[in-house]
Amino acid sequence: MAGQSTNIKIEPTLKKQAQQLFADLGLDMTTAVNIFLRQAVKEHAIPFRIGDPAPNSETLEALREVEMMKKNPTQYKSYTDVDKMMEELLK
């Protein structure tokens, strides 16, 4: 089936980065855009999540731990010497 041309405006830096990425993947811009469009039509949606990535459970737990450490700094050991910290961690 013959293709049909479509013009889109892309920031020059973004276009260059995308072309490099697609070249690294063995694709050209036309093929990459067609893959995106076919997947969008197949899924009846944008084929990827749009928005800030949600932190996973491990990251959420680490954030809670940091908040606890800030609220109760005397309950947690602190270091002023990285070498001593690493020495203790590696015991």
C-alpha contacts under 8 A as a table, 3 or more apart, distances in Angstrom:
res1	aa1	res2	aa2	distance
10	I	14	L	6.78
10	I	15	K	6.01
11	E	14	L	5.30
11	E	15	K	6.11
12	P	15	K	5.09
12	P	16	K	6.21
13	T	16	K	5.16
13	T	17	Q	6.21
14	L	17	Q	5.11
14	L	18	A	6.01
15	K	18	A	5.11
15	K	19	Q	6.02
16	K	19	Q	5.15
16	K	20	Q	6.24
17	Q	20	Q	5.18
17	Q	21	L	6.20
18	A	21	L	5.04
18	A	22	F	6.04
18	A	29	M	7.59
19	Q	22	F	5.16
19	Q	23	A	5.96
19	Q	28	D	6.73
19	Q	29	M	6.09
20	Q	23	A	5.05
20	Q	24	D	6.14
21	L	24	D	5.11
21	L	25	L	6.38
22	F	25	L	4.90
22	F	26	G	6.15
22	F	27	L	4.81
22	F	28	D	5.74
22	F	29	M	6.70
22	F	32	A	6.96
23	A	26	G	4.88
23	A	27	L	5.20
23	A	28	D	6.03
24	D	27	L	7.43
27	L	31	T	6.07
27	L	32	A	6.35
28	D	31	T	5.42
28	D	32	A	6.25
29	M	32	A	5.12
29	M	33	V	6.09
30	T	33	V	5.25
30	T	34	N	6.11
31	T	34	N	5.06
31	T	35	I	6.14
32	A	35	I	5.10
32	A	36	F	6.32
33	V	36	F	5.07
33	V	37	L	6.18
34	N	37	L	5.04
34	N	38	R	6.00
35	I	38	R	5.25
35	I	39	Q	6.15
36	F	39	Q	5.27
36	F	40	A	6.14
36	F	47	P	7.36
37	L	40	A	5.06
37	L	41	V	6.18
38	R	41	V	5.20
38	R	42	K	6.06
39	Q	42	K	4.95
39	Q	43	E	6.07
39	Q	46	I	7.99
39	Q	47	P	6.15
40	A	43	E	5.26
40	A	44	H	5.58
40	A	45	A	5.15
40	A	46	I	5.18
40	A	47	P	5.35
41	V	44	H	4.96
41	V	45	A	6.93
42	K	45	A	7.99
43	E	46	I	7.52
43	E	47	P	6.74
46	I	49	R	7.47
55	P	58	E	7.98
55	P	59	T	5.78
55	P	60	L	6.27
56	N	59	T	5.39
56	N	60	L	6.29
57	S	60	L	5.03
57	S	61	E	6.13
58	E	61	E	5.17
58	E	62	A	6.27
59	T	62	A	5.04
59	T	63	L	6.22
60	L	63	L	5.09
60	L	64	R	6.27
61	E	64	R	5.07
61	E	65	E	6.16
62	A	65	E	4.98
62	A	66	V	6.24
63	L	66	V	5.13
63	L	67	E	6.31
64	R	67	E	5.11
64	R	68	M	6.30
65	E	68	M	5.09
65	E	69	M	6.20
66	V	69	M	4.99
66	V	70	K	6.18
67	E	70	K	5.09
67	E	71	K	6.26
68	M	71	K	5.12
68	M	72	N	6.04
69	M	72	N	5.14
69	M	73	P	5.18
69	M	75	Q	7.54
69	M	76	Y	6.63
70	K	73	P	5.53
72	N	75	Q	5.71
72	N	76	Y	7.44
73	P	76	Y	5.67
74	T	77	K	7.42
79	Y	82	V	6.92
79	Y	84	K	7.60
79	Y	85	M	6.18
81	D	84	K	5.45
81	D	85	M	6.36
82	V	85	M	4.98
82	V	86	M	6.12
83	D	86	M	5.17
83	D	87	E	6.07
84	K	87	E	4.97
84	K	88	E	6.24
85	M	88	E	5.28
85	M	89	L	6.14
86	M	89	L	4.95
86	M	90	L	6.00
87	E	90	L	5.34
87	E	91	K	6.44
88	E	91	K	5.34
